[in-house]
Amino acid sequence: MAFTFTAFSYIVALIIDAFLLFFAIFHIIAFDELKTDYKNPIDQCASLNPLVLPEYLLHLFFNILFLFAGEWFSLLLNVPLIAYHVHRYMHRPIMSGPGLYDPTAIMNANTLDRCQREGWVKLAFYLLSFFYFLYGMIISLITIK
């Protein structure tokens, strides 16, 4: 059993991915509350927008660790989501602060459905990633190099 930088990368990715799972669940619940009119768009966007950049930075952080550890397959699995995050943030609505969600446009049916679908897709991706990172951590800990 050898504790290498690769094992450290997978452990960090596993912990961060657990947080990203909670972010995705919160995202889904928040848009469901908007759809059923439990919360108003201004309050909901005020609670969602501060979570956008931390989610993106946490995801980028453990991928940088995979880059330094030489875990190319793990990095390759995450590159499409990183590219989507960059594209989504570069084409966000013009707002005064950081974030993606504009309270004036969020109640549009197409926007609301797209954001809710995005939350479900991210939840599935982070859940599958969690089990892959768990597998990668175990393999990197029991493999003797």
C-alpha positions as CSV (number, residue, x, y, z in Angstrom):
1,M,0.0,0.0,0.0
2,A,1.5,3.2,-1.1
3,F,0.2,6.7,-0.5
4,T,1.1,8.6,-3.6
5,F,0.1,12.0,-5.1
6,T,-2.4,10.1,-7.2
7,A,-4.1,8.7,-4.2
8,F,-4.1,12.1,-2.6
9,S,-5.7,13.6,-5.8
10,Y,-8.4,11.0,-5.7
11,I,-9.1,11.5,-2.0
12,V,-9.4,15.3,-2.5
13,A,-11.6,14.7,-5.6
14,L,-13.8,12.4,-3.6
15,I,-14.4,14.9,-0.8
16,I,-14.9,17.8,-3.2
17,D,-17.3,15.7,-5.4
18,A,-19.4,15.1,-2.3
19,F,-19.8,18.9,-1.9
20,L,-20.6,19.2,-5.6
21,L,-23.3,16.6,-5.2
22,F,-24.9,18.7,-2.5
23,F,-24.6,21.8,-4.8
24,A,-26.4,19.9,-7.5
25,I,-29.1,18.7,-5.2
26,F,-29.6,22.3,-3.9
27,H,-29.7,23.5,-7.5
28,I,-32.5,21.0,-8.3
29,I,-34.5,21.8,-5.2
30,A,-34.1,25.6,-5.9
31,F,-35.5,25.3,-9.4
32,D,-38.3,23.1,-8.3
33,E,-39.3,25.7,-5.7
34,L,-39.3,28.3,-8.5
35,K,-41.4,26.1,-10.7
36,T,-44.0,25.6,-8.0
37,D,-43.9,29.2,-6.9
38,Y,-42.7,28.5,-3.3
39,K,-40.0,31.2,-3.6
40,N,-39.7,34.4,-5.6
41,P,-37.0,34.7,-8.3
42,I,-35.1,37.4,-6.6
43,D,-34.5,35.4,-3.4
44,Q,-33.8,32.3,-5.3
45,C,-31.2,33.9,-7.6
46,A,-29.6,35.6,-4.6
47,S,-29.1,32.1,-3.0
48,L,-28.0,30.4,-6.2
49,N,-25.6,33.0,-7.7
50,P,-23.0,32.8,-4.8
51,L,-22.7,29.1,-5.4
52,V,-21.8,29.2,-9.1
53,L,-18.1,30.3,-8.9
54,P,-17.3,28.0,-5.9
55,E,-18.7,25.0,-7.8
56,Y,-16.7,25.9,-10.9
57,L,-13.5,26.5,-9.0
58,L,-13.8,23.3,-6.9
59,H,-14.3,21.3,-10.0
60,L,-11.3,22.9,-11.7
61,F,-9.2,22.5,-8.6
62,F,-9.3,18.7,-8.4
63,N,-8.9,18.5,-12.2
64,I,-5.7,20.5,-11.8
65,L,-4.6,17.9,-9.2
66,F,-5.4,15.1,-11.8
67,L,-3.3,17.0,-14.3
68,F,-0.3,17.1,-12.0
69,A,-0.8,13.5,-11.0
70,G,-0.8,12.4,-14.6
71,E,-4.3,10.9,-14.3
72,W,-5.2,11.6,-18.0
73,F,-8.3,9.4,-18.1
74,S,-9.9,11.1,-15.1
75,L,-9.0,14.5,-16.5
76,L,-10.4,13.5,-19.9
77,L,-13.7,12.5,-18.3
78,N,-14.0,16.0,-16.7
79,V,-12.9,18.2,-19.6
80,P,-16.4,18.4,-21.2
81,L,-18.0,19.7,-18.0
82,I,-15.1,22.2,-17.5
83,A,-15.6,23.4,-21.1
84,Y,-19.4,23.7,-20.5
85,H,-18.8,25.7,-17.3
86,V,-16.5,28.1,-19.1
87,H,-18.8,28.5,-22.0
88,R,-21.8,29.0,-19.7
89,Y,-20.0,31.6,-17.6
90,M,-18.7,33.4,-20.7
91,H,-22.2,33.7,-22.1
92,R,-24.1,34.6,-18.9
93,P,-26.5,37.5,-18.7
94,I,-25.1,40.9,-18.0
95,M,-25.3,41.3,-14.2
96,S,-23.7,43.5,-11.6
97,G,-22.3,40.6,-9.6
98,P,-20.9,37.1,-10.2
99,G,-23.4,34.3,-11.0
100,L,-25.5,32.9,-13.9
101,Y,-29.1,33.5,-12.9
102,D,-30.9,36.7,-13.7
103,P,-34.1,37.2,-11.7
104,T,-35.9,38.9,-14.6
105,A,-35.3,36.0,-17.0
106,I,-35.3,33.0,-14.8
107,M,-39.1,32.5,-14.8
108,N,-39.1,32.0,-18.6
109,A,-40.3,28.5,-19.1
110,N,-37.5,27.5,-21.4
111,T,-34.8,28.9,-19.1
112,L,-36.4,27.2,-16.1
113,D,-36.6,23.9,-17.8
114,R,-33.0,24.2,-19.1
115,C,-31.6,25.1,-15.7
116,Q,-33.5,22.2,-14.0
117,R,-32.3,19.8,-16.7
118,E,-28.8,21.1,-16.1
119,G,-29.1,20.4,-12.4
120,W,-30.2,16.8,-13.1
121,V,-27.4,16.1,-15.5
122,K,-24.8,17.5,-13.1
123,L,-26.2,15.4,-10.3
124,A,-25.9,12.3,-12.5
125,F,-22.4,13.3,-13.6
126,Y,-21.2,14.0,-10.0
127,L,-22.7,10.8,-8.7
128,L,-21.0,8.7,-11.4
129,S,-17.8,10.6,-10.8
130,F,-18.0,9.9,-7.1
131,F,-18.0,6.2,-7.6
132,Y,-15.2,6.4,-10.2
133,F,-13.1,8.5,-7.8
134,L,-13.7,6.0,-5.1
135,Y,-12.6,3.2,-7.4
136,G,-9.5,5.3,-8.5
137,M,-8.6,6.0,-4.9
138,I,-8.8,2.3,-3.9
139,I,-6.8,1.2,-7.0
140,S,-4.1,3.9,-6.4
141,L,-3.8,2.9,-2.7
142,I,-3.4,-0.9,-3.3
143,T,-1.2,-0.7,-6.5
144,I,2.5,-1.0,-5.8
145,K,4.6,1.2,-8.0
